[in-house]
């Protein structure tokens, strides 16, 4: 994984590799105000005008939060899991600008930004790749996107899915896996996640890699790019920001698109956008995560949609075969957001996560078990 934390990494097998994947990491707004270099807290939201008010909501729910905190604070118990598993690479959907820009995108209800000096909160967890093809990448305009790309690059973090041109936005983030093999992460967004059509990168305009649709032709174009980038023995991940914020249903067009990506050479489909986990499928031996849910956000204390347990989060650890990318195993660590920090989910909450994910994934041939140490494990037919 990227520099930023020390782990006692076991020798890597030449026949398998483990990746860490998660959904939305939203370190802007309230979380940014906790960190050592808080940015301007002013917001242009309908009900809240100061980002610090989100911390007040969290404190009313869970108790006092110290500030400023060290950059690693927000990861809490997740750091122990990352050190224990020692994945070869970590992939997140970074759903915030990393910028001081005040160029609020017009006609958007919510804008996320984190001060560039707080980027250490990402390197503290050893993240390697930030997917940026999402509905907050340009919250602070083209200047905000340019500063985000520069801040990540200067911190040694790779990004995919956004750039100063369509060519750059379509370029994968590549991580060396050793042994002459590499991981290629492609990131895409769909309008169904709330990405404005005007954010699509072109030859002459910065933006995100926005899919025109989820058609067979679009899938073929994506997989052609994957095949051009990968060498024999490499792995390819397609990171997709798509769908609504709430609900467990997987639309038929999403399932068809994900399977077409697998048919065309993608090894893992990494879906995100929903604020909670969505079903898991193993198709032709390859992993499809339709929605990984939020891992970190500042929603603590906000009422609504309690039935989805948005306070709960999952870390996904996928072990795949080399070469070939067939899924060997998927372990998921249940966590809970408390005081803007990740902690191990209590046993009863881990049981709730298991039962829910098991129920919504059963129709896709996937079942979920719970280990004695409280991790979820995927079983499939």
Secondary structure, DSSP 8 states (H G I E B T S, - for coil): --SSS--------SSEEEEEEEEEE--STHHHHHSTT----B---SS--BTHHHHHHHHHHH----SS--TTGGGTTHHHHHHHH--SEEEEEE-SEE-------TT-S---EE-GGGTHHHHTTT--EEE--STTTTTTHHHHHHHHHHHHHHTT-EEESEESSHHHHT--EEEEEETTEEEEEEEEE-GGGT--GGGB--SSS-EE-B-S-S-HHHHHHHHHHHHHH--TT-EEEEEEE-S-SS-----HHHHHHHHHHHHTT-SEEEEE-SSSB--EEEETTEEEES-B-EEE-S-TT--S-GGG-TTEEEEEEEEEETTT--EEEEEEEEEEEETTEEEE--HHHHHHHHHHHHHHHGGGTEEEEE-TTSEEEEEE-
